[in-house]
Amino acid sequence: MIYATSAEAAAPTRFSRVAPEGGLLWRTDYFGPPPSPKGSSSVDPKAMGALDYTPPAPGETRPPQAFLVEQEVNAVVHPHFHFVDQFQVVVEGGGAIGRHAVQPIMAHFAGASTGYGPITPDEGGLKYFTLRASADGTGAQFLPASKARMSRGPKRYVLADPVLPSTAEALAARREAVTEMVLGEPDGLAILMLRIPPHGRLSAPDPARGAGQSMLVTTGSIRHEGQVMGRLSALFVPPDEAAFLAEAGPEGAEILLLQYPRTTP
């Protein structure tokens, strides 16, 4: 089953919480179970996680998650970790993750129980997606308050180089579809940009190369199962699905593809 939600369909879920610094943190849920409780205590760095995480049983497949976060100025997401692998993709604004400046379109991967942050917005705010192949509803595990909940083992953090989206004019003038490799690692971890001319088609790589693929429409639009999915639409293709065939709309399309690493048995 392919999960797909447009920005318009997700918009009614948008809500805000108050960060300790006084600014607002907005969240828009696209698909999957809620990633955390809605109360402002879930963004309090002094709070230890209140919900326990139970790993999937052998053979259990949990649904993916996709949600959009908007940080206003004076709304910092303090250092933390999660219990599952995830990507985050900056789509608007600017700021920093830890010591690293971030801008659109820029993605990072954080492995399970890998600490990162703080995520600090610039004066204009920061907007980014969080994407997961396997859901986690426990919220941010802030450090150092939740350090005892962090699993032992290797940590993994990768910040990819920025990928510049095409202008509307350049995309409309494109004549051939191309796949650009942004990041590729032996265990399947990968980030690619698919650039497709108006009304063109392009097959994504086989999702079985990794543990599934999240996708974001960053420019233009695609058609999927009879629906138009414009900019900031999100999809997830499980590893047991066929390779996704992207069909661009009349303005063309650019899709950021984020492939999860294969898990070690």
N, C-alpha and C positions, 0 to 999 in steps of 0.2 A: 504494500500500500504506500503510495506517495502522498505525503502531507503537503498541502499548499494553501497559503492564506495571503490574500492581497492586503495592502496597507489600508484600503478602505474598509474591508471586512473586519480588520483588527481594531480600527480606531475607537469603537465604542467601549473597549476594555480599558482605555487609558485612565490612570488615576495617579495621585501624588502622595508622597510621604515627606515629612519634614526631617532634613538632615540635622545632626547636632549643631552645625554651624549656622543654621537658620534658613538655608536655601531649600528649594524643593527638588525632590527626586521623582521623576515621572516614570511610569512603566506601562507599556502596552503589550498585552499577551497575544501572541499569534497562534500557537498551537502547543499541545502538551499540557500536563497539569500545572497549576500555579507553582512558580519556583520558590516562593516564600510566602509567609503570611503578609497581609496587607498593612498591618499596623506599623507605626513609625519605630517601634522598638526593634524591628527587623533590620534597621539601618543604624543601630546604636553600637559603636565599636567597643563599648564596655560590657556589652551583653554576651554571655556565652550562648551558643546555639541551644534553643529549647527543644528542638525536634531531633529525634534519633534517626540516623540513616541506616537502613538495612540493605546490604548489597543484593543484587538479583540472585535468585537461586539458579543452580545449574540448568541451562536451557531456557531460562526466563528472558523474554525480550520486553523491555520497557519502552514506552513511547518516547519520541524525541521531544525537544523543547525549542521554541524560538520566541524571544521577547525583545522588545526595544526599550532601552533606557535613555532618559534625557536628564542630564545633570545641569541645573542652573548654577550660575556663579554662587559661591558660598554653599555648595552641596558637594562634599567630598565623600567618596567611598573609600573607607580606610582599609589598610592591608588585611587580607583575608585569604581563605582557600575554599574550595568546594570538594565534594566527595566523588565527582565524576570529571572526565575530560570535557573540555569546552573550548570553543572559539569565541572571541569577541571581535567585532568589526566596526571600526569608526566610520560613520557615514556622513556626519555633519559636524561642524564646529572644530574645536581643537582643545588641547590640554596635554596632560602627561599621565603615563602609567609608570609609577615609580620615578626613575630618573629619565625616562625616555619620552621625548615629545612625540605626540601622535596627531595625525591629520587624516582626512578622507583621501582615498579609501585605504585603510590600514588595518591589518588583522594580526591578532596574536593568539597563540595556543597555550593553554595552561593545563597540564596533566592533573589527574586526580591528586588531591592532597598536596598541591604545589602552591605555596603562598605567593601572592603578588600584590601590587598596589603601593601607595594609594593611587586612586584614579581621581585626578584633579582637573576640573574644567578651566578653560580660559575665560576671559570676560564675556565672550559670546556664548558660552555654554558648550556642552559636549553631548553628542548623540551617537549611540552605538547599539548594535545587536549582540545578544548573548545567544549562542547556539550550542545545543547538546544532542548527541545521538542517543543518550539514555538519560531519562529524567531524574532530577534531584529536586525535591520539594522542601529541603531543609533551610534554604537561604544561605547567605554569606556566613562563613565561620570566621569571625574576626580574630585577629592576632594582636596581642598574645592571649586574649581571654579564652580562646578555644583550642589552644595549642595541644592540649591533652587529647583532643578528639582527632588529631591529624594522624593518618596511617603512616607507619614507617615504610621505608623503601625509597627507590630512586624518584627524584623530582624532575619535572620537565617543563621548561618554559621557552617558547620561541616567538620572537617578534619579527614579523616579515617586513620587507621593504614596502613603501607605499606603492599603490597601483593607481595611476591617473585615469579617471574616466574620460571618455571622449566627449567633445562638445556635441550638441545636437546636430550641428552642421557637418562635422566630421563623420558622425555615425550615419547620417542620411546619405553621405557620399560614398560610404564603404561599398565595395563590390564583392569581396570575398570574406568568408567566415574564417576566423583564426582562433586557436587556443594558445594562450600565453602561460607558460609555467612561471609562477612566482616563487614557489617553494616545493621541493620534493625530497622525501627521505625514504630510506629502504623499507621501513615498516608500513608504508602507505600514507603517512602524513603528507598532505599536499594542499597547496592553494593554487588555483588556476583562474585566469580570467578568460571568459568566452566572449568574443566580440562577433556579432552577427549582423549582416546587412539587412535592410528593410525586406520583410517577407522571406528572409533566408532561414535555413535550417542548419543545425549543428548538433552532432551527437556528443554527449559528455563521455568521459572515460567510464569504464565498467566500475560500478560502485563496489564490486567484490574485491577490488584492489586494496580497499581499506575496510573500515567498519561503518560504511555508509557515507553519504555526502549531504551537507547542508548547502543551500544555494540562496543567493540574494540577487534580485534584479536591481542593478545599480544605475542603469540608464535605459531609457526606452521602455519596451514592454514585450511580453511573450503571450502566446495563447496556450492554455493548458486545460484540457477537458472542456473545451467550449467557452472558457472564461478568459477575459483579458486580465493579465497580471502586470501592473505597471511598476514604476520605481518603488523600491522598498517593500516589494512582495518577497515572501520567504517560502522556501520549499525544503523538504527532506526526502532523500531517496535511500531506502534501506539497502544493505549489501546484497540481499537476495532478489532485488528488482533488476530488470533489464536496464541497460544504459539509457539515461534520459535523453530524449530527442527534443531539443529546444527549438521552438518555432517563433521567430521574431515577428513583431507587429509592423505596422507601416513606417514607423520611425526607426526600426532596427532595435537591437537589444544588446546589453552587456550584462553578463551574469558572473558574479564571483562565486566560485565553487570551492568549498572547504571540505576536504576529505579527512576523516578520522583515522588514526593509526589502528592497525590490527592489534587485538589484545593477545597477550601471551597466554597459552593454555595453562 
